[in-house]
C-alpha cells in the first residue's frame, strides 16, 4: 500500500467517525424511541475537545494527501502552542491575542495555525510575552493562494466574509476545492479552507470565491505558531 493510499484510508476512517457522530446527535436525538440510550452511551465518551481534535486530524490528512499529489515538500521547523486570550463579551474575529511572544521565539510574519497544516492568519506584532495575529477575517490581510487540483491562482482578501479574488475566468473552480497558501512569506501549501461558491466579480473581469473554514474563531482556545517562515 502506497503512503498516499494509507493517508486516504485514514482520512476515510476519520470522516466516518466525525460524520457518524454528527448524524447521531442530529438524527437519533430527535427520535427518542430509536435506541436513544444505546446511541447516547456510544457517543457520550466523545467530548467536544475530542471532536475538535478529530476535525484537526481530518484536515491535516487532507492537506498531507494534497501535498503528496502536488509534490509539496513537508515544512520543517519549530511549532509553538499558544493560548488565545479572551476578548469576551466582544465578538472580535479579525485579531487573535496570544500568550506567547519573543521569549518563545515568535516574530512578525509567523504563520498562525488551527492545526499542523491549517492556516488561520499571521503574526503582526510581538512583545516579550504576547503576540497579536491578523486572521483571514481581517480586512488588511491578503495572501496569494492556489485553488484545487489544478492549482488555480487567486488572492485571499481578508474581511468579515473572506474571499478569494482575481481568479482567471477561464479556469475551473468548484465548490469544495481546497485553497492553500502560496505566499513567499509563509510555508507553501497550508490549507486556508475550501471553496463555498464562486461567481463573477462586480466588474465581470474575474471570478471570486467565498470560503468555508474548518473552525470558528470564537471557539479557539489553543493555536499553533510556526516560527519559521
N, C-alpha and C positions, 0 to 999 in steps of 0.2 A: 504493500500500500504506500503510495507517494505521500509526502508531507502535506501537499495540498489537499489530497483526499482525506487524510486524517483530520485536518482542520475542518473540512466540510462536515465530516461525521460528528465531530464535537459540536460544531455550530448548530447542526440539526437537533442534537440532543438538548442543548441549552434552549433553543427556540421552543422545543416541545414542552420543557419544564415551565418556561415563562407563560407560554400560551395556555397550557393546562391550568396553571394557577389562576390566570385571568378569567378563563372560561368558568372555572369552578366558582369563583367568587361572584361573577355576574349572572350565571345561569342557575346554578343549584340553589343559591341563597334565596332567589326569588320563587323557588319551588320547594317549600319546606317538607313535603311528603316524599320527595325523591332522594332517599338515602342521605338526608342532610347531615345526620350525625356522623356517618362514615366519612363524608366529604370534609366536614369541619375537623374531624380527627386527623385526616390525612394531611391537611394543609395548615393546621394550627402551629406546626413547628417551623413553618416558613415565615420568618419575620419580615418586616418592611426592609430592614437593612440587608437581609439575605436576598430579597428580590432585587434590590438595587445592585448588589454585587453580581447577581446573575445577568442583569442588564449590561453591566460594565464588561463582563466576560464575553457576552454575546457580541457587543460592539467591537471589542478588541479582536475577537476571532474573525469577524467580517473584514476588519481592516487588514489583519495579517494575510488573509486569503487574497484580498485586493493587491497587497504589496507583492505577494508571490507571483500573481498573474502579470504584474506590470514591472517586475524586476526592480523593485524599490529596495535599496539597501537598508537593513534594520538600523534604527537610531541607537547610538551609543552615548553613554554619559550618565550623569547622576540625576536622579529624580527625587525631589524632596516633598514629603507630605506636609500640608499646611491646613490649619483650621480656618474657617471663614467666620469673620466677626459678624454678629447680628446687627442689622440696622432697623430691626423691628421697633415701631409699627410701620416704618416707611417701606413701601414696596419698590425698592430700587433694584433694577435689573442690569443697568449699564455698567456698574462697577462692583468689584469684589475687594474687600479689605482683608488681608491675610495676617496671620500671627507669626510669620517668618520674614526675615529681612536679610540685610547684607551679612549678618553674623552666620547665616545659613547658606551664604554664597549666592543669594538671589540677586539679580541685576535687571535693569531695564532691558526689555526685549525678550526676556524668557517666555517660553510658551507655558500657558496655564491650562491644565488638563482635567477633564472629568474622570478619565481612566488613563491607562498607559498610552492609548492611541486616539483619544477623542479630545479635540481642541475646544476650549471654552473661550480663550482670549489671550491677552499678552500683558506682561508686567509693564506698567508705565511710570511708576515711581517707587523708590525704596528708601527706608530708613534702617537703622541698625536692627530693629526687631520687628518691623512691619513692612508690608508692601501693598501697593494698590494695583489692581489689574483692570484693564478695559476688556469687557466681554464683547461677544458678537452682537450684543444688544446696545452697544454704544455707537452713536452716530459718527464718532470720529475714527472708528476702526475700519480700515479697508485692507483686504488680503487677496492677492491673486490666488485663484483656485483652479482645479481641474475637475471635470464632471464626468462620471460614468465610465464605462469600459473603453470608450473612445477618447477619454482624457480631453474633453472639450474645454477650452479656455473660458474663464469668466472672472469676475471681480466681486468678491464679497463686499457688500456695503452694509456696515453695521447699522443698527437702529432698533426701535421698538419692535418692528417686524423686519428682521434682517432679510436681505435678498441677494441673489447673485445677478449682477448686471453685465452688460456688454457681451452677451452671448451671441455668437455669429448665427444669424437666422438660417443659414444653410446647414447648420449642424443639428443632429437629432438629440434632444434632451427629453427624458421620460420621467414620469413620476416614480420615485423610489431609487433613482440613480444616486450613487454615493458621491458626496462632494468632499474633496480633500485639499489640504493646503498645498500651495505651490510657490510660496514666497521664499526668496533667498534669505530672509531674515529669521527663519524658523525651520525646524525639521520638515523635510518634504513628506507629503503623503499622510498627514494626520487627518482623521475624519472630522469634518465640521458638522455634517448632518446629511440628510437626503433631500432630494427634490420633492416638494409637495405638489407643486404645479408650475407650469411655465406659460408665458404669454408674451406678446409683443409689448415693448415699452411704449411710453406715451407718444413718441415720435415715429414709431413703426420702423425704426432703423435697426434695432437689435431685439433679441429675446431677453427676458429676465425671469428669474425663478424664485419662488418662495421656498422656505427651508423648514424641515422638521428636525428637531434635535432629540436625542435620547434622554434628556434631563430637563428639569425645571430649575431655574436659577435659585428661586427662593427655598428650594428643598436641599440645596447643597450645604453640607456641614464640613466636609473634608475634601480638599482637591489635591492635585499634584502639580508641581512646578518643575519643568525640565530646565536645569540650569545651564545647559549648553545650548547654543543657538543652532 
